[in-house]
């Protein structure tokens, strides 16, 4: 919240008086009260946005679970070229971070591909 306010963001609702302008023009107790109301409205707006985000993520997860149980969702197919590049770089002695940078992927993907490679190698 402080980071948002430090950047100068204000809550402006169309059709409602901008409290920050009133607060700047006011003094004393009125200024403190108006700033408090503005802060409260900003917190409410942030909480509503957060709740909406979490609801959408939950619905998305439920939809994916339903699709998986129906056999309709498989996720993205692995990119064989990238996997081969990761295995070649990591097998050549590159670190996880260096492999990720050179292959243009995340460190977690490098770890996942490498562990799958090692598991497949151990099974053979």
N, CA, C and O atoms as a MOPAC input file, in Angstrom:
PM7 MOZYME 1SCF
protein

 N      0.83100 1    -1.17800 1     0.00000 1
 C      0.00000 1     0.00000 1     0.00000 1
 C      0.88000 1     1.24700 1     0.00000 1
 O      0.60900 1     2.20600 1    -0.72300 1
 N      1.93000 1     1.22800 1     0.81200 1
 C      2.83000 1     2.38800 1     0.86400 1
 C      3.54500 1     2.59100 1    -0.46500 1
 O      3.77400 1     3.72500 1    -0.88600 1
 N      3.89600 1     1.48600 1    -1.12700 1
 C      4.56900 1     1.59500 1    -2.42600 1
 C      3.64300 1     2.23400 1    -3.45400 1
 O      4.08400 1     3.02100 1    -4.29300 1
 N      2.37400 1     1.89500 1    -3.38600 1
 C      1.39900 1     2.47700 1    -4.31300 1
 C      1.25200 1     3.96700 1    -4.04100 1
 O      1.23700 1     4.77600 1    -4.96900 1
 N      1.14400 1     4.32300 1    -2.77300 1
 C      0.99800 1     5.74000 1    -2.41700 1
 C      2.26800 1     6.51900 1    -2.73400 1
 O      2.19600 1     7.68600 1    -3.11900 1
 N      3.43600 1     5.88500 1    -2.57600 1
 C      4.70200 1     6.56800 1    -2.85500 1
 C      4.82800 1     6.92000 1    -4.33500 1
 O      5.48800 1     7.89400 1    -4.69700 1
 N      4.19400 1     6.12400 1    -5.17900 1
 C      4.22800 1     6.40800 1    -6.61400 1
 C      3.20900 1     7.46500 1    -7.01200 1
 O      3.12800 1     7.84900 1    -8.17800 1
 N      2.42600 1     7.93900 1    -6.03300 1
 C      1.47400 1     9.01100 1    -6.30600 1
 C      0.12000 1     8.53100 1    -6.78800 1
 O     -0.66800 1     9.32400 1    -7.30200 1
 N     -0.16700 1     7.24400 1    -6.63100 1
 C     -1.45700 1     6.72600 1    -7.07800 1
 C     -2.56100 1     7.19500 1    -6.14100 1
 O     -2.37900 1     7.28100 1    -4.92700 1
 N     -3.71100 1     7.49500 1    -6.73600 1
 C     -4.87500 1     7.87500 1    -5.94300 1
 C     -6.06900 1     7.11600 1    -6.48700 1
 O     -6.07100 1     6.66300 1    -7.63100 1
 N     -7.07900 1     6.98600 1    -5.65000 1
 C     -8.30100 1     6.32300 1    -6.06700 1
 C     -9.25900 1     7.38700 1    -6.56800 1
 O     -9.64900 1     8.28200 1    -5.81800 1
 N     -9.63700 1     7.29300 1    -7.82400 1
 C    -10.57700 1     8.24200 1    -8.41300 1
 C    -11.75800 1     7.46200 1    -8.96800 1
 O    -11.60000 1     6.65300 1    -9.88200 1
 N    -12.93800 1     7.70500 1    -8.41800 1
 C    -14.14700 1     7.03000 1    -8.85600 1
 C    -14.99000 1     8.03800 1    -9.62500 1
 O    -15.33500 1     9.08900 1    -9.08600 1
 N    -15.32600 1     7.73600 1   -10.87400 1
 C    -16.13300 1     8.67700 1   -11.65800 1
 C    -17.47100 1     8.96200 1   -10.98200 1
 O    -18.14000 1     8.04800 1   -10.50000 1
 N    -17.84600 1    10.21600 1   -10.95400 1
 C    -19.10900 1    10.61400 1   -10.34700 1
 C    -19.00900 1    10.89300 1    -8.86200 1
 O    -19.98300 1    11.32100 1    -8.24300 1
 N    -17.83900 1    10.65400 1    -8.28300 1
 C    -17.63500 1    10.91900 1    -6.85800 1
 C    -16.50500 1    11.92700 1    -6.72800 1
 O    -15.53400 1    11.89300 1    -7.48400 1
 N    -16.64400 1    12.81800 1    -5.76500 1
 C    -15.64200 1    13.85800 1    -5.55800 1
 C    -14.30200 1    13.22000 1    -5.22300 1
 O    -14.24100 1    12.27100 1    -4.44200 1
 N    -13.23500 1    13.73600 1    -5.80800 1
 C    -11.88400 1    13.24300 1    -5.53700 1
 C    -11.46000 1    13.72900 1    -4.15600 1
 O    -11.22000 1    14.91900 1    -3.95200 1
 N    -11.37200 1    12.79800 1    -3.21300 1
 C    -11.07200 1    13.16000 1    -1.82800 1
 C     -9.66000 1    13.69100 1    -1.65600 1
 O     -9.40900 1    14.48700 1    -0.75200 1
 N     -8.73400 1    13.26800 1    -2.50500 1
 C     -7.35700 1    13.74000 1    -2.35300 1
 C     -7.26500 1    15.23200 1    -2.64800 1
 O     -6.49200 1    15.94400 1    -2.00800 1
 N     -8.04700 1    15.70800 1    -3.61300 1
 C     -8.05200 1    17.14600 1    -3.90600 1
 C     -8.66900 1    17.92300 1    -2.75600 1
 O     -8.18800 1    18.99700 1    -2.39500 1
 N     -9.74100 1    17.37500 1    -2.17700 1
 C    -10.36200 1    18.03400 1    -1.02500 1
 C     -9.41200 1    18.05000 1     0.16900 1
 O     -9.33600 1    19.03900 1     0.89900 1
 N     -8.68600 1    16.94600 1     0.36200 1
 C     -7.76100 1    16.85700 1     1.49300 1
 C     -6.64100 1    17.88200 1     1.35700 1
 O     -6.22900 1    18.49400 1     2.34300 1
 N     -6.14900 1    18.06600 1     0.12800 1
 C     -5.08400 1    19.05200 1    -0.08500 1
 C     -5.57300 1    20.46200 1     0.20200 1
 O     -4.82200 1    21.30100 1     0.69900 1
 N     -6.83700 1    20.71600 1    -0.11600 1
 C     -7.39100 1    22.05100 1     0.09900 1
 C     -7.78900 1    22.26700 1     1.55200 1
 O     -7.92900 1    23.40900 1     1.99000 1
 N     -7.97200 1    21.18900 1     2.30200 1
 C     -8.40400 1    21.29700 1     3.70100 1
 C     -7.21100 1    21.40900 1     4.63100 1
 O     -6.05600 1    21.26900 1     4.22900 1
 N     -7.53600 1    21.66600 1     5.89100 1
 C     -6.48500 1    21.72100 1     6.91000 1
 C     -7.03100 1    21.15900 1     8.21000 1
 O     -8.24400 1    21.05600 1     8.39700 1
 N     -6.13600 1    20.80200 1     9.09100 1
 C     -6.51300 1    20.33300 1    10.41400 1
 C     -7.17300 1    18.96900 1    10.38400 1
 O     -6.75400 1    18.06400 1     9.66300 1
 N     -8.22700 1    18.84600 1    11.19600 1
 C     -8.92100 1    17.57400 1    11.36600 1
 C     -9.57200 1    17.12100 1    10.05800 1
 O     -9.56500 1    15.93100 1     9.74300 1
 N    -10.12700 1    18.05100 1     9.30400 1
 C    -10.78400 1    17.70100 1     8.03900 1
 C     -9.79700 1    17.03200 1     7.08700 1
 O    -10.14700 1    16.07300 1     6.39800 1
 N     -8.57800 1    17.53100 1     7.04900 1
 C     -7.55800 1    16.95900 1     6.16700 1
 C     -7.22600 1    15.53000 1     6.58500 1
 O     -7.11400 1    14.64000 1     5.74300 1
 N     -7.07000 1    15.31800 1     7.88800 1
 C     -6.74600 1    13.98800 1     8.40500 1
 C     -7.88000 1    13.01100 1     8.11000 1
 O     -7.63600 1    11.87500 1     7.70300 1
 N     -9.11900 1    13.45600 1     8.31600 1
 C    -10.27900 1    12.59500 1     8.08000 1
 C    -10.38700 1    12.24100 1     6.59500 1
 O    -10.61300 1    11.08000 1     6.25400 1
 N    -10.23000 1    13.21500 1     5.72200 1
 C    -10.33000 1    12.96600 1     4.28300 1
 C     -9.21300 1    12.04500 1     3.79200 1
 O     -9.44800 1    11.18500 1     2.94300 1
 N     -8.00900 1    12.22000 1     4.31600 1
 C     -6.91200 1    11.32200 1     3.94700 1
 C     -7.18700 1     9.90400 1     4.44500 1
 O     -6.88600 1     8.92700 1     3.75800 1
 N     -7.75800 1     9.80000 1     5.64100 1
 C     -8.10800 1     8.48800 1     6.18700 1
 C     -9.16200 1     7.78400 1     5.35300 1
 O     -9.07000 1     6.58100 1     5.10800 1
 N    -10.16300 1     8.53300 1     4.91800 1
 C    -11.21100 1     7.95600 1     4.07000 1
 C    -10.62000 1     7.52700 1     2.73000 1
 O    -10.95100 1     6.45700 1     2.21700 1
 N     -9.74700 1     8.36000 1     2.16200 1
 C     -9.09400 1     8.01800 1     0.89000 1
 C     -8.26800 1     6.73500 1     1.04700 1
 O     -8.31500 1     5.86200 1     0.18100 1
 N     -7.52100 1     6.61900 1     2.13600 1
 C     -6.73100 1     5.40800 1     2.39200 1
 C     -7.63500 1     4.18500 1     2.52800 1
 O     -7.33100 1     3.11600 1     1.99700 1
 N     -8.75200 1     4.35100 1     3.24400 1
 C     -9.68100 1     3.24500 1     3.43900 1
 C    -10.26300 1     2.79300 1     2.09700 1
 O    -10.34700 1     1.59300 1     1.83500 1
 N    -10.66200 1     3.73500 1     1.25300 1
 C    -11.21000 1     3.38900 1    -0.05700 1
 C    -10.17100 1     2.66600 1    -0.91700 1
 O    -10.50300 1     1.72600 1    -1.63800 1
 N     -8.92900 1     3.10400 1    -0.83700 1
 C     -7.86200 1     2.44800 1    -1.59500 1
 C     -7.64900 1     1.02000 1    -1.10300 1
 O     -7.46100 1     0.10400 1    -1.90400 1
 N     -7.67900 1     0.83500 1     0.20600 1
 C     -7.52600 1    -0.51200 1     0.76500 1
 C     -8.67600 1    -1.42100 1     0.33200 1
 O     -8.46000 1    -2.58500 1    -0.00400 1
 N     -9.89000 1    -0.88600 1     0.34000 1
 C    -11.05400 1    -1.67000 1    -0.08500 1
 C    -10.91300 1    -2.06200 1    -1.55500 1
 O    -11.16500 1    -3.20900 1    -1.92200 1
 N    -10.50900 1    -1.11000 1    -2.39300 1
 C    -10.33300 1    -1.39500 1    -3.81900 1
 C     -9.25200 1    -2.45200 1    -4.03300 1
 O     -9.41600 1    -3.34600 1    -4.86400 1
 N     -8.14600 1    -2.35600 1    -3.29000 1
 C     -7.07300 1    -3.34700 1    -3.41200 1
 C     -7.54100 1    -4.73000 1    -2.96400 1
 O     -7.19200 1    -5.73600 1    -3.58300 1
 N     -8.33000 1    -4.78100 1    -1.89200 1
 C     -8.82600 1    -6.06500 1    -1.39500 1
 C     -9.80400 1    -6.68900 1    -2.38800 1
 O     -9.77700 1    -7.89900 1    -2.61100 1
 N    -10.66300 1    -5.87000 1    -2.98200 1
 C    -11.60600 1    -6.37700 1    -3.98300 1
 C    -10.84600 1    -6.94600 1    -5.17700 1
 O    -11.19000 1    -8.01100 1    -5.68800 1
 N     -9.81500 1    -6.23600 1    -5.61700 1
 C     -9.00600 1    -6.71300 1    -6.74500 1
 C     -8.31700 1    -8.02900 1    -6.39300 1
 O     -8.26700 1    -8.94200 1    -7.21700 1
 N     -7.79200 1    -8.12900 1    -5.18700 1
 C     -7.11500 1    -9.35200 1    -4.74500 1
 C     -8.09400 1   -10.52600 1    -4.69100 1
 O     -7.78400 1   -11.62200 1    -5.15800 1
 N     -9.29000 1   -10.28700 1    -4.11100 1
 C    -10.30300 1   -11.33800 1    -4.02500 1
 C    -10.73000 1   -11.80600 1    -5.41300 1
 O    -10.89600 1   -13.00300 1    -5.64800 1
 N    -10.90700 1   -10.85900 1    -6.32900 1
 C    -11.28900 1   -11.19700 1    -7.69800 1
 C    -10.20900 1   -12.05200 1    -8.36000 1
 O    -10.51700 1   -13.03900 1    -9.02900 1
 N     -8.95300 1   -11.67400 1    -8.17400 1
 C     -7.83200 1   -12.43700 1    -8.73600 1
 C     -7.82700 1   -13.86300 1    -8.19200 1
 O     -7.68200 1   -14.82100 1    -8.95100 1
 N     -7.98500 1   -14.00000 1    -6.87600 1
 C     -7.96600 1   -15.32800 1    -6.26200 1
 C     -9.15200 1   -16.17100 1    -6.72100 1
 O     -9.00500 1   -17.37400 1    -6.93900 1
 N    -10.33600 1   -15.54800 1    -6.87300 1
 C    -11.51100 1   -16.28000 1    -7.36500 1
 C    -11.28000 1   -16.80100 1    -8.78100 1
 O    -11.61200 1   -17.94500 1    -9.09000 1
 N    -10.71100 1   -15.95400 1    -9.63900 1
 C    -10.45400 1   -16.37500 1   -11.01500 1
 C     -9.44600 1   -17.51500 1   -11.06100 1
 O     -9.62300 1   -18.46700 1   -11.82100 1
 N     -8.39300 1   -17.42900 1   -10.26000 1
 C     -7.39600 1   -18.50500 1   -10.22400 1
 C     -8.01800 1   -19.81500 1    -9.73100 1
 O     -7.71600 1   -20.88400 1   -10.26000 1
 N     -8.88600 1   -19.73100 1    -8.71700 1
 C     -9.53400 1   -20.92100 1    -8.17800 1
 C    -10.45700 1   -21.54800 1    -9.22600 1
 O    -10.45300 1   -22.76500 1    -9.40600 1
 N    -11.24100 1   -20.72700 1    -9.91300 1
 C    -12.12300 1   -21.25000 1   -10.96300 1
 C    -11.31100 1   -21.88200 1   -12.09500 1
 O    -11.69700 1   -22.91400 1   -12.64400 1
 N    -10.19600 1   -21.26000 1   -12.43400 1
 C     -9.33900 1   -21.81300 1   -13.48500 1
 C     -8.80000 1   -23.17800 1   -13.05600 1
 O     -8.78600 1   -24.12300 1   -13.84400 1
 N     -8.35900 1   -23.27200 1   -11.81000 1
 C     -7.83600 1   -24.54100 1   -11.29900 1
 C     -8.91700 1   -25.61700 1   -11.30800 1
 O     -8.65200 1   -26.76400 1   -11.66800 1
 N    -10.14800 1   -25.24400 1   -10.90900 1
 C    -11.24900 1   -26.20900 1   -10.91800 1
 C    -11.55400 1   -26.68300 1   -12.33700 1
 O    -11.79200 1   -27.87000 1   -12.56100 1
 N    -11.54500 1   -25.76000 1   -13.28600 1
 C    -11.79400 1   -26.11800 1   -14.68200 1
 C    -10.72800 1   -27.04800 1   -15.22600 1
 O    -11.03400 1   -28.00100 1   -15.94400 1
 N     -9.48300 1   -26.77600 1   -14.88700 1
 C     -8.38000 1   -27.63600 1   -15.33700 1
 C     -8.50400 1   -29.02100 1   -14.71300 1
 O     -8.28300 1   -30.02800 1   -15.38700 1
 N     -8.85900 1   -29.08000 1   -13.41900 1
 C     -9.03400 1   -30.37500 1   -12.75700 1
 C    -10.15200 1   -31.18500 1   -13.41200 1
 O    -10.01200 1   -32.39200 1   -13.61400 1
 N    -11.27200 1   -30.51500 1   -13.74700 1
 C    -12.37600 1   -31.20500 1   -14.41900 1
 C    -11.94500 1   -31.71900 1   -15.79200 1
 O    -12.24800 1   -32.85300 1   -16.16500 1
 N    -11.23900 1   -30.87900 1   -16.53100 1
 C    -10.77900 1   -31.27600 1   -17.86500 1
 C     -9.78600 1   -32.43300 1   -17.77500 1
 O     -9.81400 1   -33.34000 1   -18.60700 1
 N     -8.91100 1   -32.40500 1   -16.77300 1
 C     -7.94900 1   -33.50000 1   -16.60300 1
 C     -8.66700 1   -34.80500 1   -16.28600 1
 O     -8.32300 1   -35.85900 1   -16.82200 1
 N     -9.67600 1   -34.72800 1   -15.40200 1
 C    -10.40000 1   -35.94800 1   -15.03500 1
 C    -11.18900 1   -36.50300 1   -16.22200 1
 O    -11.43000 1   -37.70800 1   -16.29500 1
 N    -11.59100 1   -35.63000 1   -17.15100 1
 C    -12.30100 1   -36.07300 1   -18.35600 1
 C    -11.33700 1   -36.45400 1   -19.47400 1
 O    -11.76600 1   -36.89000 1   -20.54300 1
 N    -10.04000 1   -36.29300 1   -19.23500 1
 C     -9.03300 1   -36.64300 1   -20.22900 1
 C     -8.91900 1   -35.63000 1   -21.35600 1
 O     -8.41700 1   -35.95500 1   -22.43300 1
 N     -9.37400 1   -34.41500 1   -21.12300 1
 C     -9.36200 1   -33.39200 1   -22.16500 1
 C     -8.21700 1   -32.39800 1   -22.02700 1
 O     -7.96900 1   -31.60600 1   -22.93600 1
 N     -7.52200 1   -32.43300 1   -20.90700 1
 C     -6.46800 1   -31.44100 1   -20.65600 1
 C     -5.14700 1   -32.16500 1   -20.49000 1
 O     -5.01200 1   -33.04100 1   -19.63600 1
 N     -4.19500 1   -31.80600 1   -21.29100 1
 C     -2.88500 1   -32.44800 1   -21.19500 1
 C     -1.77100 1   -31.44900 1   -20.93200 1
 O     -0.63800 1   -31.84600 1   -20.66000 1
 N     -2.07000 1   -30.18100 1   -21.00800 1
 C     -1.03200 1   -29.17500 1   -20.82900 1
 C     -0.23400 1   -28.98600 1   -22.10600 1
 O     -0.54100 1   -29.58700 1   -23.13500 1
 N      0.76800 1   -28.16700 1   -22.03500 1
 C      1.60700 1   -27.87600 1   -23.20200 1
 C      2.56800 1   -29.03100 1   -23.45500 1
 O      3.11300 1   -29.61600 1   -22.51900 1
 N      2.76800 1   -29.35200 1   -24.72600 1
 C      3.71100 1   -30.41200 1   -25.08300 1
 C      5.13100 1   -29.89800 1   -24.88000 1
 O      5.42200 1   -28.73800 1   -25.17200 1
 N      6.01800 1   -30.76100 1   -24.37800 1
 C      7.40600 1   -30.33500 1   -24.16900 1
 C      8.09200 1   -30.00100 1   -25.49200 1
 O      7.83000 1   -30.62600 1   -26.52000 1
 N      8.96300 1   -29.01500 1   -25.44600 1
 C      9.74300 1   -28.61800 1   -26.61400 1
 C     11.02100 1   -29.46400 1   -26.62100 1
 O     11.94300 1   -29.21400 1   -25.84500 1
 N     11.06500 1   -30.45000 1   -27.49300 1
 C     12.17700 1   -31.40500 1   -27.52000 1
 C     13.51100 1   -30.72200 1   -27.78600 1
 O     14.52700 1   -31.10800 1   -27.20900 1
 N     13.52200 1   -29.71400 1   -28.65100 1
 C     14.77600 1   -29.01200 1   -28.95700 1
 C     15.34000 1   -28.33500 1   -27.71500 1
 O     16.53600 1   -28.41600 1   -27.43500 1
 N     14.46200 1   -27.66700 1   -26.97800 1
 C     14.91000 1   -26.97100 1   -25.76700 1
 C     15.39800 1   -27.98700 1   -24.74300 1
 O     16.41300 1   -27.76200 1   -24.08400 1
 N     14.69000 1   -29.09700 1   -24.60300 1
 C     15.10600 1   -30.13100 1   -23.65000 1
 C     16.48000 1   -30.69100 1   -24.01900 1
 O     17.32900 1   -30.89900 1   -23.15200 1
 N     16.68500 1   -30.92900 1   -25.29800 1
 C     17.99400 1   -31.42600 1   -25.74200 1
 C     19.09100 1   -30.40500 1   -25.46900 1
 O     20.19600 1   -30.76300 1   -25.06200 1
 N     18.78000 1   -29.14200 1   -25.69300 1
 C     19.75900 1   -28.07800 1   -25.43800 1
 C     20.09600 1   -28.01000 1   -23.94800 1
 O     21.26100 1   -27.87100 1   -23.57400 1
 N     19.06900 1   -28.10800 1   -23.10100 1
 C     19.29200 1   -28.07400 1   -21.65100 1
 C     20.17300 1   -29.24800 1   -21.23300 1
 O     21.11600 1   -29.07200 1   -20.46100 1
 N     19.87300 1   -30.43200 1   -21.73400 1
 C     20.64600 1   -31.62500 1   -21.37200 1
 C     22.08700 1   -31.50000 1   -21.85700 1
 O     23.01800 1   -31.88200 1   -21.14900 1
 N     22.27000 1   -30.96900 1   -23.05800 1
 C     23.62700 1   -30.79800 1   -23.59400 1
 C     24.41900 1   -29.78200 1   -22.76800 1
 O     25.58200 1   -30.01900 1   -22.44300 1
 N     23.80000 1   -28.66600 1   -22.43100 1
 C     24.49800 1   -27.63100 1   -21.65600 1
 C     24.80600 1   -28.12000 1   -20.24600 1
 O     25.92600 1   -27.97000 1   -19.75700 1
 N     23.80100 1   -28.70800 1   -19.59800 1
 C     23.98800 1   -29.17600 1   -18.22500 1
 C     24.97400 1   -30.33600 1   -18.20400 1
 O     25.80300 1   -30.43000 1   -17.29900 1
 N     24.89000 1   -31.20500 1   -19.18200 1
 C     25.82900 1   -32.32500 1   -19.28000 1
 C     27.24100 1   -31.86000 1   -19.57800 1
 O     28.21000 1   -32.54200 1   -19.24300 1
 N     27.36000 1   -30.70300 1   -20.20500 1
 C     28.67400 1   -30.13000 1   -20.51400 1
 C     29.29300 1   -29.39500 1   -19.34700 1
 O     30.39300 1   -28.85700 1   -19.46900 1
 N     28.60800 1   -29.36300 1   -18.22100 1
 C     29.18300 1   -28.75900 1   -17.02400 1
 C     28.68900 1   -27.36200 1   -16.69600 1
 O     29.19100 1   -26.74300 1   -15.75800 1
 N     27.73100 1   -26.85300 1   -17.43200 1
 C     27.19000 1   -25.51600 1   -17.12900 1
 C     26.36100 1   -25.57000 1   -15.84600 1
 O     25.75800 1   -26.59300 1   -15.52000 1
 N     26.34400 1   -24.46800 1   -15.14200 1
 C     25.52000 1   -24.38100 1   -13.93900 1
 C     24.05000 1   -24.26000 1   -14.33700 1
 O     23.72700 1   -24.06800 1   -15.50900 1
 N     23.17300 1   -24.37500 1   -13.35400 1
 C     21.74000 1   -24.24600 1   -13.61900 1
 C     21.43100 1   -22.85500 1   -14.15700 1
 O     20.71000 1   -22.71200 1   -15.14400 1
 N     21.97300 1   -21.83700 1   -13.51000 1
 C     21.70500 1   -20.45500 1   -13.93300 1
 C     22.24000 1   -20.18700 1   -15.33100 1
 O     21.57100 1   -19.55300 1   -16.14700 1
 N     23.44400 1   -20.66700 1   -15.60500 1
 C     24.04200 1   -20.44800 1   -16.92300 1
 C     23.27300 1   -21.21400 1   -18.00300 1
 O     23.05700 1   -20.70200 1   -19.10100 1
 N     22.86800 1   -22.42800 1   -17.68400 1
 C     22.07700 1   -23.22000 1   -18.63000 1
 C     20.75200 1   -22.52500 1   -18.92300 1
 O     20.32800 1   -22.44000 1   -20.07500 1
 N     20.10700 1   -22.03300 1   -17.87700 1
 C     18.82700 1   -21.33900 1   -18.04700 1
 C     18.99300 1   -20.11100 1   -18.93300 1
 O     18.17500 1   -19.85800 1   -19.81700 1
 N     20.05100 1   -19.35300 1   -18.68900 1
 C     20.29100 1   -18.13300 1   -19.47200 1
 C     20.55200 1   -18.47100 1   -20.93500 1
 O     19.98800 1   -17.84100 1   -21.83000 1
 N     21.39900 1   -19.45500 1   -21.17900 1
 C     21.75300 1   -19.81600 1   -22.55400 1
 C     20.58400 1   -20.45000 1   -23.31600 1
 O     20.44100 1   -20.24800 1   -24.52200 1
 N     19.75100 1   -21.21500 1   -22.60500 1
 C     18.62100 1   -21.88300 1   -23.25900 1
 C     17.38400 1   -20.99000 1   -23.31700 1
 O     16.42500 1   -21.29300 1   -24.02700 1
 N     17.41300 1   -19.89200 1   -22.56800 1
 C     16.27100 1   -18.98000 1   -22.56300 1
 C     15.07900 1   -19.51300 1   -21.79400 1
 O     13.92900 1   -19.28600 1   -22.17200 1
 N     15.36100 1   -20.22500 1   -20.70900 1
 C     14.29800 1   -20.80000 1   -19.88300 1
 C     14.56600 1   -20.44000 1   -18.42200 1
 O     15.56500 1   -19.79600 1   -18.10300 1
 N     13.66400 1   -20.86400 1   -17.54500 1
 C     13.84200 1   -20.59400 1   -16.12000 1
 C     14.72800 1   -21.66200 1   -15.48100 1
 O     14.91500 1   -22.75100 1   -16.02300 1
 N     15.26300 1   -21.31500 1   -14.32200 1
 C     16.08200 1   -22.27300 1   -13.58700 1
 C     15.28300 1   -23.48600 1   -13.15600 1
 O     15.80200 1   -24.60200 1   -13.13400 1
 N     14.01000 1   -23.27100 1   -12.81000 1
 C     13.17800 1   -24.40200 1   -12.39500 1
 C     12.93600 1   -25.36300 1   -13.55400 1
 O     12.84200 1   -26.57300 1   -13.34800 1
 N     12.83300 1   -24.83200 1   -14.77000 1
 C     12.67000 1   -25.72100 1   -15.92600 1
 C     13.94200 1   -26.53500 1   -16.15900 1
 O     13.87300 1   -27.71800 1   -16.49200 1
 N     15.09400 1   -25.90300 1   -15.98500 1
 C     16.36000 1   -26.63500 1   -16.13500 1
 C     16.40800 1   -27.77400 1   -15.12000 1
 O     16.75900 1   -28.90200 1   -15.46500 1
 N     16.05600 1   -27.48200 1   -13.87500 1
 C     16.06900 1   -28.51900 1   -12.83400 1
 C     15.10300 1   -29.65100 1   -13.17100 1
 O     15.43300 1   -30.82600 1   -13.01500 1
 N     13.89900 1   -29.28700 1   -13.63600 1
 C     12.89200 1   -30.29000 1   -13.96100 1
 C     13.35300 1   -31.18400 1   -15.11500 1
 O     13.26000 1   -32.40800 1   -15.02200 1
 N     13.84500 1   -30.58700 1   -16.19100 1
 C     14.30000 1   -31.36100 1   -17.35800 1
 C     15.48400 1   -32.23700 1   -16.97600 1
 O     15.55500 1   -33.39800 1   -17.37800 1
 N     16.41300 1   -31.68500 1   -16.20000 1
 C     17.60300 1   -32.44300 1   -15.81800 1
 C     17.22900 1   -33.62100 1   -14.92500 1
 O     17.76700 1   -34.71600 1   -15.09100 1
 N     16.31100 1   -33.40800 1   -13.97800 1
 C     15.91400 1   -34.51400 1   -13.09700 1
 C     15.15500 1   -35.58600 1   -13.88000 1
 O     15.30400 1   -36.77500 1   -13.59700 1
 N     14.33900 1   -35.18000 1   -14.86700 1
 C     13.65700 1   -36.16100 1   -15.71400 1
 C     14.67300 1   -36.96100 1   -16.53000 1
 O     14.53800 1   -38.17200 1   -16.70100 1
 N     15.67800 1   -36.26900 1   -17.02100 1
 C     16.73800 1   -36.92500 1   -17.79800 1
 C     17.47900 1   -37.94100 1   -16.93300 1
 O     17.71400 1   -39.07100 1   -17.36100 1
 N     17.84500 1   -37.54200 1   -15.72000 1
 C     18.56800 1   -38.45100 1   -14.82600 1
 C     17.70400 1   -39.64400 1   -14.43700 1
 O     18.20200 1   -40.76600 1   -14.34900 1
 N     16.40500 1   -39.41100 1   -14.20200 1
 C     15.49900 1   -40.50500 1   -13.84700 1
 C     15.35300 1   -41.48300 1   -15.01300 1
 O     15.35200 1   -42.69700 1   -14.81000 1
 N     15.23100 1   -40.96000 1   -16.22200 1
 C     15.11100 1   -41.82300 1   -17.40500 1
 C     16.40100 1   -42.59900 1   -17.63100 1
 O     16.37400 1   -43.76000 1   -18.03700 1
 N     17.52600 1   -41.95100 1   -17.36600 1
 C     18.83900 1   -42.58500 1   -17.53300 1
 C     19.01900 1   -43.70900 1   -16.50600 1
 O     19.60700 1   -44.74700 1   -16.81000 1
 N     18.50700 1   -43.49400 1   -15.28800 1
 C     18.62900 1   -44.49600 1   -14.23000 1
 C     17.72800 1   -45.70100 1   -14.50800 1
 O     18.06400 1   -46.82200 1   -14.12700 1
 N     16.59300 1   -45.48000 1   -15.16500 1
 C     15.66600 1   -46.57300 1   -15.48000 1
 C     16.19900 1   -47.47900 1   -16.58200 1
 O     15.80000 1   -48.63900 1   -16.68500 1
 N     17.09700 1   -46.95300 1   -17.40100 1
 C     17.61600 1   -47.72900 1   -18.53900 1
 C     18.72600 1   -48.61500 1   -18.11800 1
 O     19.28300 1   -49.34000 1   -18.94100 1

